[in-house]
Amino acid sequence: MSEALQRLKQAVIEGADDVAAEAARQALQEGVKGLDIVNSAIVPGIQGAGQLWKENQYFLPDVVMAAEAFNAAMAVVRPALGAEGAPKTGKVLIGTVAGDMHNLGKAVVIAMLQGAGFEVTDLGVDVPVKTFLDKTAELQPDILGAGCYMSTTMLSIKDILAGLQAAGLRGKVKFMVGGVPTSQEFADEVGADAWGKDALDTVAKALKLMER
Ligand code: B12
């Protein structure tokens, strides 16, 4: 791994946002592709912080700082993920489920979907089931995505799907789910149309759903 990428990963772990942004800029200047910067340094950086937290070497504020450095680096790399002028592929509505404030994974997914030409509306974090339903009715997206990052917030996914069914919207929108505690088995169990393992997988599956 190049010096810039190593420095970037370490800066995210340590929550040094200025260093993270500068190292991301350097990596781009050296010709490293945006997606490679995300996958080889930015995401491993936040995972490294998460690991230190798990080992009780980090406290929550340390992880918050790592998240800020993650965002600073993503802000630099994001334009390099987007294919300027790509033909519009479809409309995606996405949000993090109620009770859940995690949004870094969703941010990567959104950047990659936009890069693939999707028009994405982000509902943010801690989104009530009713908002998912109301916005689906209003915006009529091709795909509705729900991110869920804690085992305690997974039940919301079932509520969203039941709500879509009750509102007569289930047949009109494809539903994708993703986030740490989710899996293909979970997606099958709740009746989602697809599960996104990571951002690349999400884009590939979203494109497939658009073919149907
Ligand atoms: C960073 C982090 C935080 C940050 C979040 C900052 C932010 N703005 O998002 C902060 C410090 C704020 C935080 C807070 C908390 N956290 Co936290 N956090 C993490 C950590 C370390 C990393 C998550 C992350 O960003 N990963 C990096 C991204 C890129 O990966 P990702 O989320 O998996 O996303 C990828 C895929 O899942 C997929 N994807 C993501 N979203 C979507 C959406 C769709 C639709 C699709 C298709 C695909 C998809 O593509 C992404 C890109 O490849 C994880 C540990 C871990 N290993 O995951 C814990 C973790 C998720 N947190 C946890 C906990 C417990 C909490 C707190 C409750 C802690 C507390 N005591 O307050 C609070 C939650 C508050 C709340 N109500 O939400 C637990 C959850 C455990 C559980 N119950 O399941 C974890 C697993 C840590 C642990 N091992 O205990 N956290």
Residues whose N, C-alpha, C, O or C-beta is under 5 A from the ligand:
A	BS01	B12	V43 I46 G50 L60 V63 V64 A67 G99 D100 M101 H102 N103 L104 G105 K106 V108 V109 G145 A146 G147 Y149 M150 S151 T152 M176 V177 G178 G179 V180 P181 W195 G196 K197 D198 A199 T202
